[in-house]
Structures are given as C-alpha cells and as structure tokens.
Amino acid sequence: MTAFWDVLAATAILLGALLALTAAIGIVRFPDTLSRMHAAAKPQVVGMVLVLAGAVIRLRGNVDIWMLVLVGVFTLLTAPVIAHVVGRVAYREQRGRDGLEMVGDLERRDRT
C-alpha cells in the first residue's frame, strides 16, 4: 500500500511541475499582458496545488502538512485578486495605446 501512495504522490508532483512549466512558457511566449495574466493565474496555481498535494501525500503523518495546506489555501485566495488587479491595470494602460478614446466601463464605475 505504501508503493501506491508513493506513486500517487510522484504523479501529482510531476503533473504539477508540468503545469507550472507550461505556465512559465506561456508567460514568456504570449504577446500581451492579458494573455500572460491568464497563463500566470490558472495553470500555475493548479500546478502548485498539485505539487503541494503530492507533498502532503508523501509526508502523511508529519506535522508540516498543515503548513503546506496553509500555503495552498492562501495561494487559492490571493491569486484571483492579484490577477484581477493586473487585468484592470493592463486594461487601463492598453486603452490609451490602442487609440480607444471612448470611456470604458471600468472607468465609469470608478467615478460613481
């Protein structure tokens, strides 16, 4: 039974590392900020949660598991907020460069 848990932990860690690698490649390869934001937010967070889950499976019975759980929870709570803020800033910055002189929805909401 120990071999099963070791294989499951190794699989989760490898899948998480693969997702983090694809996120890093996406950040480098994508042309604009909004595309890079998607690559940074989605697969990187899921990859890190998989790596943490693999580490929790491997360290079962250890006291350090709760620290890994806290890292995963805080990442899941903060990553969407960071992606939202980066998206808003990118939207505001790109609007001026693209020649869009119209006032966007985000700016109208900020004034009210």
CORBEL-V217300 format. One line per field, one symbol per residue. ss: DSSP state (h for helix, s for strand, l for the rest). phi: phi as a letter, one per 40 degrees, with the letter a starting at -180 (. if undefined). burial: # if it has 24 or more other ideal C-beta (glycine too) atoms within 12 Angstrom, else .. A space follows every 50 residues. Layout:
BEGIN
ss = ???
phi = ???
burial = ???
END
This chain:
BEGIN
ss = lhhhhhhhhhhhhhhhhhhhhhhhhhhhhlllhhhhhhhhhhhhhhhhhh hhhhhhhhllllllhhhhhhhhhhhhhhhhhhhhhhhhhhhhhhhhhlll llllhhhhhhhl
phi = .ccccccccccccccccccccccccccccccbcccccccccccccccccc cccccccccdgcccccccccccccccccccccccccccccccccccccgc cccccccccccc
burial = ........#..##..##.##..#..##........############### ########.........#...#..#...#...#..##..##......... ............
END
